Amino acid sequence: MPHGRDGLKNGAGETISSPDPFEDKILALMPALRRYSRSLARSDTDGEDLLQDCVEKVLARRMQWRGVNLRAWAFTIMTNLYRNGHRHRARHPEVEFDQALDLRAEENNADPLERQRLVHALERLSADNRAVLMLVVIEGYRYQDVADMMEIPIGTVMSRLSRARRQLAEAMKDDNVIALRRPK
Amino acid sequence: MTDEFETVSDAELHAFVDDLLSQSERARVESWLEKHPEKADEVHRWQAQAAALKQYFAPYARSDENDRALISARRTAERTGSRSSAFRLRRLAAVFLIFAAGAAAGVYASDLFAPDSRLAAAASEALPRQAESAFLIYTSEVRHPVEVGAGERDHLATWLGKRLDYALRIPDLSPLGFSLVGGRLIPVNGKAGAMLMYEDGTGGRLTVLLGRNTENRETSFRIASRGDVETFYWIDGEIGYAVTGEVRRDLLQKVADECYRQFENSERS
């Protein structure tokens, strides 16, 4: 068996944490998966739901994993869950509730108004564009990696990234906010 | 040298922002941007955007104490014989005991194995958020946490039941140390819903929210957390239920279990 194949600290038959090395690997990925799920979701609750769905699917499909790059594989599963779920939600749009109450966001130091503007701007992005943006900006994937993960040509990755950035910039422009505040 | 021989593509600009260029490519883009201030502005905006996104989502890259339980819950479920991927795996293996009881009684059998129960789960996402908000808003009320107090328990049940169009029986949670504070009418999914509030001996409160299920689908037990506030929720036929509290999760789960059992009985009677 190649070195490192079974991960953490269970050499010599001694299992330190979990009886299952695959589970240990998933456990080690949880922070990254949590951040990615939240970057796609509308709220903390939605983010945790997406994360739980993803973990469930990753474990259910573990036999299909080819043994390399578990992180990218798990991210691909998350991305697909998100895109499917997003399609479903589009047919049943929910009332935008109280993202301002997200506790995790409150720990951030960013200006609350700026944060709110960012959150609203993100909501305008399509699921595909948003996923590409987050994979590149937050998760640090290269364009070709994203193309492989999403099974799309690299040119499509570039156009989605470009669209996401321009839409976000447009939505966050200062004058838009002033216009919204102006009484009708 | 004139500009016409020196062009920078859109893809290169993105790669510049994402720090994917070699040093020489980087220098070339930088000098080009100096001559194209409009493009430079756009690139600056993208850089600011990227920084804001990183800052916003960075705090989420953390472990949660329940992560291991979430992961091992799958194994537990496989051992108990459920192979259905539609089975909602949630953080606590113990939740499956509730399921098993329901399934044994034939209550959930169709839901557990229906292929589309995943979709049903997505439709119910609004419920825990409404329950959390109701909990946060009303349990912190000192003088008017409820509209009708526990002294008028029967009236409360009749009134809320009528508005909800549901034979509401108010759960008795005294075996778990919680007594009824009262209840109020509250909008849930845009329709009349009910909130019941309970309190333990030290004033620790929890709420039970009932609302009409507009999707008319069922879900199994699910759990949602926001900070220290946790919500167990489920949709059973026409009604969605959510139990929310800032108490130990195992205790909250017992409360949810108890509510489920008592609501089941009131439906049958």
Boltz contact constraints between the chains, C-beta under 6 A:
constraints:
  - contact:
      token1: [A, 23]
      token2: [B, 71]
      max_distance: 6.0
  - contact:
      token1: [A, 26]
      token2: [B, 71]
      max_distance: 6.0
  - contact:
      token1: [A, 27]
      token2: [B, 67]
      max_distance: 6.0
  - contact:
      token1: [A, 27]
      token2: [B, 68]
      max_distance: 6.0
  - contact:
      token1: [A, 27]
      token2: [B, 71]
      max_distance: 6.0
  - contact:
      token1: [A, 30]
      token2: [B, 63]
      max_distance: 6.0
  - contact:
      token1: [A, 30]
      token2: [B, 67]
      max_distance: 6.0
  - contact:
      token1: [A, 31]
      token2: [B, 61]
      max_distance: 6.0
  - contact:
      token1: [A, 31]
      token2: [B, 62]
      max_distance: 6.0
  - contact:
      token1: [A, 31]
      token2: [B, 63]
      max_distance: 6.0
  - contact:
      token1: [A, 34]
      token2: [B, 60]
      max_distance: 6.0
  - contact:
      token1: [A, 35]
      token2: [B, 57]
      max_distance: 6.0
  - contact:
      token1: [A, 35]
      token2: [B, 60]
      max_distance: 6.0
  - contact:
      token1: [A, 35]
      token2: [B, 61]
      max_distance: 6.0
  - contact:
      token1: [A, 38]
      token2: [B, 60]
      max_distance: 6.0
  - contact:
      token1: [A, 39]
      token2: [B, 57]
      max_distance: 6.0
  - contact:
      token1: [A, 44]
      token2: [B, 226]
      max_distance: 6.0
  - contact:
      token1: [A, 45]
      token2: [B, 128]
      max_distance: 6.0
  - contact:
      token1: [A, 45]
      token2: [B, 129]
      max_distance: 6.0
  - contact:
      token1: [A, 45]
      token2: [B, 224]
      max_distance: 6.0
  - contact:
      token1: [A, 55]
      token2: [B, 70]
      max_distance: 6.0
  - contact:
      token1: [A, 56]
      token2: [B, 89]
      max_distance: 6.0
  - contact:
      token1: [A, 59]
      token2: [B, 74]
      max_distance: 6.0
  - contact:
      token1: [A, 60]
      token2: [B, 85]
      max_distance: 6.0
  - contact:
      token1: [A, 85]
      token2: [B, 122]
      max_distance: 6.0
  - contact:
      token1: [A, 88]
      token2: [B, 122]
      max_distance: 6.0
  - contact:
      token1: [A, 92]
      token2: [B, 123]
      max_distance: 6.0
  - contact:
      token1: [A, 94]
      token2: [B, 126]
      max_distance: 6.0
  - contact:
      token1: [A, 97]
      token2: [B, 129]
      max_distance: 6.0
  - contact:
      token1: [A, 98]
      token2: [B, 133]
      max_distance: 6.0
  - contact:
      token1: [A, 103]
      token2: [B, 226]
      max_distance: 6.0
  - contact:
      token1: [A, 103]
      token2: [B, 227]
      max_distance: 6.0
  - contact:
      token1: [A, 104]
      token2: [B, 59]
      max_distance: 6.0
  - contact:
      token1: [A, 107]
      token2: [B, 59]
      max_distance: 6.0
  - contact:
      token1: [A, 110]
      token2: [B, 55]
      max_distance: 6.0
  - contact:
      token1: [A, 118]
      token2: [B, 52]
      max_distance: 6.0
  - contact:
      token1: [A, 136]
      token2: [B, 18]
      max_distance: 6.0
  - contact:
      token1: [A, 137]
      token2: [B, 50]
      max_distance: 6.0
  - contact:
      token1: [A, 137]
      token2: [B, 53]
      max_distance: 6.0
  - contact:
      token1: [A, 138]
      token2: [B, 57]
      max_distance: 6.0
  - contact:
      token1: [A, 158]
      token2: [B, 11]
      max_distance: 6.0
  - contact:
      token1: [A, 161]
      token2: [B, 14]
      max_distance: 6.0
  - contact:
      token1: [A, 162]
      token2: [B, 10]
      max_distance: 6.0
  - contact:
      token1: [A, 165]
      token2: [B, 46]
      max_distance: 6.0
  - contact:
      token1: [A, 168]
      token2: [B, 49]
      max_distance: 6.0
  - contact:
      token1: [A, 169]
      token2: [B, 45]
      max_distance: 6.0
